[in-house]
Amino acid sequence: MAVNVNTVYTTVLYILNKEQRGYLTPQEFNSLGAQVQEEIFNSYFPDGNQSNRQVQNNSENNTEFFNINKNIAYKLYPFEKEVAFTVNGGTWQYAGAETIYNIGDIIATYNTTNPQNDGPRYDSIVDIVDRNDYNVIIRSKLTAPTKQYPIGFTRKNEVAATSGASITIAPLPESVNVNVLFKPTPPVWGFTVGGAGQYIYDPAPASSTDFELDISEQTNLIIGILKYAGVIINDPTVIQVAQQEQQKELQNEKS
């Protein structure tokens, strides 16, 4: 379940106004919300690595509802999808509008058009190597990739402007499906302007976008936005209180 953008914004405004600390415009809130959401999303990966170390040391809590690995996987689940890439000049690219954060397993499919002449169909996991190793491997008769054991390399921030990722695979397959992790979409608190010039929340999907993080992150979103709001309104008290609350949340989560 996602976090309602209006709930977060009204809570932030309530806390600021209650203490007479200033005001945060919708534009400022949207920018801060996107920043904090990305920070929380990025924190899942070092937290996951720390949890893996606990698993290796047999020190992780595996009690139902208290397993850190499962909790992080649950929070990442909405961003994980299997998508088809399309080929363009020998390079496979994602044509969607979402931004890819990371690439998981790559499945290359061969011999779907004429299996009688081309042999059996192969759905093969692509072994990803770096670009230099790729160039060496494909030129060697001993290590040349096959349909059963294809290899490839990935590139980010090239060619595919929408996703920022592309894949080169040898031998060239007929289709490619990739397990990817997308970045969360930035939140938007959309509004109309009332007769008195006031901002009125517009919940229409064309106007507003909720936070895509799990509902359990609502408190962290509010605290994180308040921390940055203190910088904008130049109030160190807001920053200090928000940082203290954020530290308490982190200690509770990781203790």
Beta strands, then each sheet from edge to edge (+ up, - down):
strand 1: 2-3
strand 2: 80-88
strand 3: 91-93
strand 4: 100-110
strand 5: 122-125
strand 6: 127-128
strand 7: 151-156
strand 8: 165-170
strand 9: 175-182
strand 10: 191-193
strand 11: 199-201
strand 12: 211-214
sheet 1: 1+ 12-
sheet 2: 5+ 4- 9+ 2- 3+ 8- 7+ 6+
sheet 3: 10+ 11-
end
